[in-house]
Structure formats: structure tokens, C-alpha cells
Amino acid sequence: MYDDQVMTRTQAARHLTISASTLKRRVGEGRFREHKIGRLARYYRSELDEDVKKAAPERDLRRRCDRKRDEMEAFLFD
């Protein structure tokens, strides 16, 4: 698939600077991709980096939406 480094959950979490349990939870939420080899979870460094880049615009969009909602509520209820 990719010709880059394959990492364990611990290595991948260290690369992302999050805990292994947080990585496992975010995989369940669909935020990161995981490859199972039997019972073992493996991660490709390039996929993790892509997933981080993909999530950044979504976070910015949520912040803008939250800000707009707050402005609208302030307008309507003040």
C-alpha cells in the first residue's frame, strides 16, 4: 500500500503526541486509519499525517460555526 514506516499503536501515539488510549478512541471515531494484522493494530506514518491534515480544516470550520452560532444567539436573546 504505502512504502513508509509501519508503526505500533504506541509508536503512532508518540508520533501524534497523544496517548495510546486516545489514539484507539479516535480510530473508533473514524479520525485515524488503523490496519489490523490478526489482533495487532498497525499504522502507516503517511496515513496518520494525512489524517491530521484532513482534520485541521474541519476543526477550523467547527470553530467558525460555533462563533456564528454564538453571535446569532447573542443577537436573538439579548
Summary of the structure (lengths in Angstrom):
residues: 78
radius of gyration: 17.2
end to end distance: 55.5
largest distance: 57.6
contacts: 176
relative contact order: 0.15
helix: 64%
strand: 13%
